[in-house]
Amino acid sequence: MLTVNNDDKRYKDVYFSKYKNKYLMGDYAIRDHEGYYWLLGRADEVLKVSGHRIGTIEIEDGLVSMKEVAEAAVFGKPDTVKGDTIIAFVTLRVGFEKSAGLIDSIKQKMRDNLGPIMVPEEIHIVDSLPKTRSGKIMRRVIKAVYLDQLPGDISTLENEASVDEIKKAVELLKKLGGN
């Protein structure tokens, strides 16, 4: 029998209880006119920004479509007025250097291409993002470190130094008068 960490009940509850006789995989997908399925990202990774429901994948796609950005991870920071504010951690492509001007340029491109609601409040440039061995960015770890929470299970983390880099970026933000 299939299971999650040898917990059969958890497996059934998480994946088979929401819809009768259907498996919940937790991803958004669309089916195109030719019958192909397009996976669009995790269903639980939705932000509510000023009354708008926005998928993190939409923002990340906007960031990585720029010639400067190689990878992006986005999450929502709780905000009493907006609901969530968008926080982004990105890596740069070869040939681009971290600077305040580059961050401003990325924000302006997001505003021009996707609209003002999709512009991250903060963009942190790092050398690497925490990923699993299979290459999936561990957004929950970045968010936990940013919010000064425990990141949970990181046994599948490929590069622990990437978490230290996120911590350094957050510490720098705090020194500069941010949160």
Secondary structure, 3 states (H helix, E strand, C coil): CCCECCEHHHHHHHHHCCCCCCCCCCEEEEECCCCCEEEEEECCCEEEECCEEEEHHHHHHHHHCCCCEEEEEEEEEEECCCEEEEEEEEEECCCCCCCHHHHHHHHHHHHHHHCHHHCCCEEEECCCCCEECCCCECHHHHHHHHCCCCCCCCCCECCCHHHHHHHHHHHHHHHCCCC
